[in-house]
Structure formats: C-alpha cells, structure tokens
Amino acid sequence: MPLPPTEKIPKHVAIVMDGNRRWAKARFLPRFEGHRQGVKAVRRTVEACLDFGVPVLTLYTFSSENWNRPQDEVSALMNLLAIHLRKEMDELIQEGVRFQALGRIAKLPRNIQDLVRELEDRTRSNTRLLFNIALNYGGRQELVDAAVQISKEVAEGRLHIDDINETTLAARLTTAGIDDPDLLIRTGGEQRISNFLLWQLAYSEMVFLPIFWPEFDADHLRKAIEEFGRRERRFGAST
C-alpha cells in the first residue's frame, strides 16, 4: 500500500521507544541485549523517515525517571549511547541529518555531553531531517524550567507579566522553534505518554503499537503514517 499524499505525511513524528527490556526477557536474554537491538531499531527509523520524507523525528531516549533504574543498567545505557553517537556521527552528516538533544544535558556524564555538542555542531547546517533525541528529559521538568526562566526575566525587568502567553512559554521550551509533533507513536503495548512532551502533544494524533521497540521497522512506521493520514484533525474546531 502506498504512503498517503505528501500533504498527509506528518511533519514531526515523536516516538516513545518502549519494550527493550521486555523484548529481552521474552527471549531469555540480558536487558542490555534488548537495548542493543533497540539501537538498531533507531537506525531503521531514521532511514525510514528519510525515505518517507518526514522532516522531524523526536525519540524519547532517556527520561529523567530512568535514573531510578539499576545502576548497572544505567551505566550500560550511557556506554551504549556514547558508542552509538560516535559510530553514527559521520553517517548522519553524510545523509543530511541534523542532530539535536533535548533535556537537561548538563546533568549527563561529561563524555556524553561532549559527544552531543560535537554532533550538534557538526550537523548544524544539515536540512534533510531534524533528528531530536530526548536525553535526561521529562515533560514536567521542562515546564518547570520554562517557568523559572520566565520568572527570572520578569524579575530582571526583561519581560512584562502581561506579555506572558502560550507563545512566551513555548519559546522557552527545549523544542523552541520546532513544530509540535503531528504524530506520536508508542511501542510496547502501553497507552500513555509517560511525561513526554506534555505541552507539545496537546493536539498530536497518537498510535499505540503492541510490538516491542526492537521489532519496530519501516513497515510499522509506514502503517502508523497511513493511520495518521486517515484521521481528520480539527484542533478543537467543529466539522
């Protein structure tokens, strides 16, 4: 089945990549193997977005709550992330992908911070796909950070309280300047957004898949886009 017409292709796809650990458990494999296979799914998804003409992809990679996982798992995730960022750097540049990290990056290990900044700098001029990864990210903490920033600007006289509106707040989020997601996909069978892009998902279409993230491929993305193309988006207006 062909993709929907170009005007039906979502401009921004956000994905909650859920199910790595359950995928591994179902196969009597260590948790790390689930995360390793999940990285392969990330690569497939980036390539599929390039093929389908999706301009923006945002992946929920490591939440602020993930620090509560076992320390050995967190360490393994950070090591895997470092390896993956370094490995993919040259290919992303060649394929015209611009990389951007969302979240409290300054709280990550120094080697991850350095790799993130290097990849952001080296891909800054690329325009084929904006690839966002949410690292140490939480939707509530993002809103708190924006509120703190606005409060400081008001206190310093750089912003008048009467000028605070939705645009003011959106401009102080980590996604400032990026269109809100048209489509949210979550794998793993759960039907919740788990503190991901709470502000930005206000009018997003949502597709929940029963598969685990390591199983996700271009065909799953295609079907989610096809489902998106069949929906009528009214943004609160009547038909």
Secondary structure by P-SEA (a helix, b strand, c coil): cccccccccccbbbbccccaaaaaaaacccaaaaaaaaaaaaaaaaaaaaaacccbbbbbccccccccccaaaaaaaaaaaaaaaaaaaaaaaaabbbbbbbcccccccaaaaaaaaaaaaaaccccccbbbbbccccaaaaaaaaaaaaaaaaaacccccccccaaaaaaaccccccccccbbbbccccccccccccccccbbbbbbbccccccccaaaaaaaaaaaaaccccccccc
